Amino acid sequence: IINDFNANNNEYIGAYSVGNFFHGRYVGDNGEKFDEKSLCLEINGLSSLSLLKIAENIAKSFGQETVLVKDLNSGKIYLADQLDSKETFDDAMSRINSKC
């Protein structure tokens, strides 16, 4: 996923971390729980749009209903899913912001 992103985007992921370093608990509107047992991927230095694209790609590639995203650019935490490819980034962020 990261290699594909790096090959096809203006931004570049040079460093990232994968592990079980989520602290606390987050429960989504659908009842899905994220806690210290959840696998985490930390990526620094991406725009909010690129972070959303990566999260959607992870959800699709791993067959996940949702992926919890902590966007350090906006200070928001939201659930990203396999969005309709016709939905624009502004539409997605508007929907996400209405829930945050």
ZIBEL-V867063 format. One record per backbone hydrogen bond with DSSP energy under -0.5 kcal/mol. NH is the residue of the N-H (numbers start at 1). CO is the residue of the C=O. If there is no record, write none. Layout:
# ZIBEL-V867063
nh:NH co:CO
nh:NH co:CO
This chain:
# ZIBEL-V867063
nh:5 co:1
nh:6 co:2
nh:7 co:3
nh:8 co:4
nh:8 co:5
nh:9 co:5
nh:14 co:12
nh:17 co:42
nh:19 co:40
nh:21 co:19
nh:26 co:34
nh:28 co:26
nh:28 co:32
nh:31 co:28
nh:34 co:26
nh:38 co:35
nh:40 co:19
nh:42 co:17
nh:43 co:41
nh:44 co:15
nh:51 co:47
nh:52 co:48
nh:53 co:49
nh:54 co:50
nh:55 co:51
nh:56 co:52
nh:57 co:53
nh:58 co:54
nh:59 co:55
nh:60 co:56
nh:61 co:57
nh:62 co:58
nh:63 co:60
nh:64 co:59
nh:67 co:80
nh:69 co:78
nh:71 co:69
nh:71 co:76
nh:72 co:70
nh:75 co:71
nh:76 co:71
nh:78 co:69
nh:80 co:67
nh:80 co:78
nh:82 co:65
nh:83 co:81
nh:87 co:84
nh:92 co:88
nh:93 co:89
nh:94 co:90
nh:95 co:91
nh:96 co:92
nh:97 co:93
nh:98 co:94
nh:99 co:95
nh:99 co:96
nh:100 co:96
